[in-house]
Amino acid sequence: MARTSLSKEQQQCLLALAKNSIQHGLTTGTPLTVNLANFPEELRVQRATFVTLQKHGQLRGCIGMLAATRPLVVDIAENAFLAAFNDPRFPPLSADELDELDIHLSILTPAEPMSFSSEQDLLNQLQPNIDGLILQDGYRRGTFLPSVWEQLPEPKQFLSHLKQKAGLPSDYWSDTLKVSRYTAEIIE
């Protein structure tokens, strides 16, 4: 996983922003509105992010975007709110859970399409603990952040679970399969 190029102060600012957006959501039911003028230029650039929430080491919510469509601070505030209250895998966060949360931010690099001639060729190109992957075939699509390598350290296992996440059989292969890779700057 790539280390962040942001200063420690900027990292702490983004983590506080994510927590504030969740706190705001608990009281208002809406994400925190971000005033871009209050943030330095480095935090206003368009970036794609994921916000992952963990409670006692277990996933409690994870929402993000694969394409940069809004300023970094806006994306963090929106995704933190959505991870806490709109992840369909979990009930909305309750106020008593807030202090038990660990917030992890992933700031993604733009995805780059991969070229491969076979599944083995693709597996040989994967960089464990570095690559995040987007797998797509037709309307089926899934992604794993680079942090997922911690649970699925073997490339074959990583790819097979990603296929399942995309709604495909774990042994699926097709010449129309598309895979892109990205890295993520991690802030914890």
Secondary structure, DSSP 4 states (H G I P E B T S, - for coil): -EEP-S-HHHHHHHHHHHHHHHHHHHHHSSPPPP-GGGS-GGGTSB-EEEEEEEETTEEEEEEE-SS--SBHHHHHHHHHHHHHH--TTSPPP-GGGGGGEEEEEEEEPPPEE---SSHHHHHHH--TTT-EEEEEETTEEEEE-GGGGGT--SHHHHHHHHHHHTTS-TT---TT-EEEEE-EEEE-
